[in-house]
Amino acid sequence: MIISVITVFMCYQYQIFFNVDLTLLSIAIIFPLVFTIRGSFRRREKALEHLSQFRSSMKTLYYFTTTSDLTLEEKNGLEMILKDIGGKTLVCLKNQNDEIKDLDDEIEKVYDFIHSKNGMISTKLKDRIFKYMNDLHEAIDNLHAIHVHRTPISLKAYCKVFIYIFPLIYTPTIIFNIGQNYNHAAVYFVVILTEFILISLYNIQDHLEYPFDNKGLDDIKLDHFKIIRK
């Protein structure tokens, strides 16, 4: 916005006017910007699907703790492991840290627990448990991939650079087309409004890039995907 104001002032001050076809410049900005917004929105929708799969798998494993023939102490121990998995998964998504080694170790505790109860859990029930464990691993890995691998950085940088350059080309052209004696306030308004729209779209895309950090209006409410909702 500051660049837009300074550009309009400098163009009038030093009589800088020229005529450039803005069609190509608009395509150079709008097309990649819309592409990145759509890509970020799709990633957000995929994240919702994987979070639903994550919670359903966790919930099914949680049901096992209440219906199995384990002792009360063993049920409480397994329940704590599952709560730790759920809590650490959501914390990893909220933070910028892309390391999930601690989470992998926590999930491994479920396997160790099942393996230690060979005589108390039937083979059929084990198979079912490991099936849901497979779904859990898949959901967590997909969420981690969405969390770490975002829209190509080069494309975002390209959009940002052209958004900052846009007033430098747009302002002299619009003054040339409407005339130097046209209301200066109207020129300021049009240039500032155009730049405001572009940078707002870029900021929307940037917030959609991080759907787990609770900083944007459209971020995912991770607390809704806890095993036990409050």
C-alpha positions in Angstrom: 0.0 0.0 0.0 2.9 2.4 0.8 4.5 1.5 -2.5 1.3 2.3 -4.3 1.0 5.8 -2.7 4.7 6.6 -3.3 4.5 5.4 -6.9 1.5 7.6 -7.7 3.2 10.6 -6.1 6.5 10.0 -8.0 4.7 9.6 -11.3 2.9 12.9 -11.0 6.0 14.6 -9.5 8.4 13.5 -12.3 5.9 13.2 -15.1 6.4 9.4 -15.6 3.8 8.1 -17.9 3.8 5.3 -20.5 1.3 2.8 -22.1 1.7 -0.9 -21.4 -0.7 -3.7 -22.1 -1.8 -4.8 -18.7 -3.4 -8.0 -19.9 -0.1 -10.0 -19.7 0.8 -8.5 -16.4 -2.6 -9.4 -15.0 -2.2 -13.0 -16.2 1.3 -13.1 -14.6 -0.2 -12.2 -11.2 -3.8 -13.4 -11.1 -3.3 -16.9 -12.7 -0.6 -18.1 -10.3 -2.3 -16.5 -7.4 -5.6 -18.2 -8.1 -3.7 -21.5 -8.7 -2.0 -21.3 -5.3 -5.3 -20.4 -3.5 -7.1 -23.4 -5.1 -4.1 -25.6 -4.2 -4.1 -24.4 -0.6 -7.9 -24.9 -0.3 -7.7 -28.5 -1.6 -4.9 -29.3 0.9 -7.2 -27.9 3.7 -10.0 -30.2 2.5 -7.7 -33.2 2.4 -6.5 -32.4 5.9 -10.1 -32.5 7.1 -10.5 -35.9 5.6 -7.4 -37.3 7.2 -8.3 -35.7 10.5 -11.6 -37.5 10.4 -9.8 -40.8 9.6 -7.4 -40.1 12.4 -10.1 -39.6 15.0 -12.2 -42.5 13.8 -9.2 -44.8 14.1 -8.3 -43.5 17.5 -11.9 -43.7 18.7 -12.1 -47.4 17.6 -8.9 -48.2 19.5 -10.3 -46.3 22.5 -13.4 -48.5 22.4 -11.1 -51.5 22.6 -9.9 -50.3 26.0 -13.4 -50.3 27.4 -14.7 -53.6 25.9 -11.6 -55.9 26.2 -10.9 -58.4 29.0 -7.9 -56.5 30.2 -7.6 -55.5 33.8 -8.6 -52.0 34.9 -4.9 -51.0 35.3 -4.1 -52.2 31.8 -7.1 -50.5 30.3 -6.1 -47.2 32.0 -2.5 -47.6 30.7 -3.6 -48.2 27.1 -6.1 -45.3 27.4 -3.3 -43.0 28.5 -1.1 -44.1 25.5 -4.0 -43.3 23.1 -4.6 -39.9 24.7 -0.9 -39.1 24.5 -0.9 -40.0 20.8 -3.9 -37.8 20.1 -2.5 -34.9 22.1 1.0 -35.1 20.5 -0.5 -35.4 17.0 -2.5 -32.2 17.4 0.5 -30.4 19.1 2.8 -31.4 16.2 0.3 -29.9 13.7 -0.1 -26.7 15.6 3.6 -26.1 15.8 6.0 -25.3 13.0 8.2 -28.1 14.1 8.2 -30.9 11.4 9.9 -33.6 13.6 7.5 -36.4 14.6 10.0 -38.9 16.0 8.5 -38.6 19.5 5.0 -39.3 18.0 6.3 -42.4 16.2 7.7 -43.7 19.5 4.4 -43.1 21.2 2.5 -45.0 18.5 5.0 -47.8 18.8 3.9 -48.2 22.5 0.5 -49.5 21.3 2.2 -52.3 19.3 4.4 -53.2 22.3 1.3 -53.3 24.5 -0.6 -55.6 22.2 2.5 -57.8 21.7 2.9 -58.1 25.5 -0.7 -59.4 25.8 -0.4 -62.4 23.5 -2.3 -64.8 25.7 -5.1 -62.4 26.5 -6.0 -61.1 23.0 -7.3 -63.4 20.3 -5.6 -63.4 16.8 -8.8 -62.2 15.2 -9.0 -59.2 17.5 -5.3 -58.5 17.0 -5.9 -58.4 13.2 -8.7 -55.9 13.7 -6.6 -53.7 16.0 -3.7 -53.7 13.6 -6.0 -52.8 10.8 -7.1 -49.6 12.7 -3.4 -49.0 13.6 -2.7 -49.1 9.8 -5.4 -46.5 9.3 -4.0 -44.4 12.1 -0.5 -44.5 10.7 -1.8 -43.6 7.2 -3.8 -40.6 8.6 -0.9 -39.3 10.7 1.6 -39.6 7.8 -0.8 -37.8 5.4 -1.4 -35.0 7.9 2.4 -34.7 8.5 2.9 -34.5 4.7 0.3 -31.7 4.4 1.9 -30.0 7.3 5.4 -30.1 5.9 5.0 -30.0 2.1 3.2 -26.8 1.2 2.6 -24.8 -2.0 5.9 -24.5 -4.0 7.9 -21.7 -2.4 9.2 -20.5 -5.8 5.6 -20.0 -7.0 4.7 -18.0 -3.8 7.8 -15.9 -4.1 7.0 -15.3 -7.8 3.5 -14.0 -6.9 4.8 -11.8 -4.1 7.5 -10.2 -6.2 5.0 -9.3 -9.0 2.5 -8.0 -6.5 5.1 -5.5 -5.3 6.2 -4.6 -8.9 2.6 -4.2 -10.1 2.1 -0.6 -8.9 5.3 0.5 -10.6 3.9 -0.5 -14.0 0.2 -0.1 -13.4 0.3 3.5 -12.1 2.1 5.2 -15.1 -0.2 3.2 -17.5 -3.5 4.2 -15.8 -2.4 7.9 -15.7 -1.4 7.7 -19.4 -4.8 6.2 -20.3 -7.1 8.5 -18.3 -5.1 11.7 -18.7 -2.6 13.7 -16.5 -5.3 16.2 -15.5 -7.7 13.7 -14.2 -8.6 13.8 -10.5 -5.5 12.7 -8.7 -7.5 11.4 -5.7 -9.3 9.0 -8.0 -6.0 7.7 -9.3 -4.7 7.2 -5.8 -7.9 5.4 -4.9 -7.9 3.0 -7.9 -4.2 2.1 -7.5 -4.4 1.6 -3.8 -7.7 -0.5 -4.1 -6.1 -2.7 -6.8 -3.0 -3.3 -4.8 -5.2 -4.0 -1.7 -7.2 -6.6 -3.6 -4.0 -8.4 -4.8 -2.2 -8.4 -1.4 -5.5 -9.5 0.3 -5.7 -12.5 -2.0 -2.1 -13.3 -1.3 -2.7 -13.1 2.5 -5.7 -15.4 2.2 -3.6 -17.9 0.4 -0.8 -17.6 3.0 -3.3 -18.3 5.8 -4.7 -21.3 4.0 -1.2 -22.6 3.7 -1.1 -23.2 7.5 -4.5 -24.6 8.3 -3.4 -25.9 11.7 -1.9 -22.9 13.5 -5.2 -21.1 14.5 -4.0 -17.8 13.1 -6.5 -17.5 10.2 -10.2 -17.2 10.0 -10.5 -20.4 8.0 -8.1 -22.6 10.1 -9.1 -26.0 11.1 -10.4 -26.3 14.7 -8.2 -29.1 15.8 -9.9 -29.4 19.2 -12.9 -30.9 17.4 -10.8 -33.9 16.5 -9.7 -34.9 20.0 -10.7 -38.5 21.1 -12.9 -37.1 23.8 -14.6 -33.8 22.9 -15.4 -31.4 25.7 
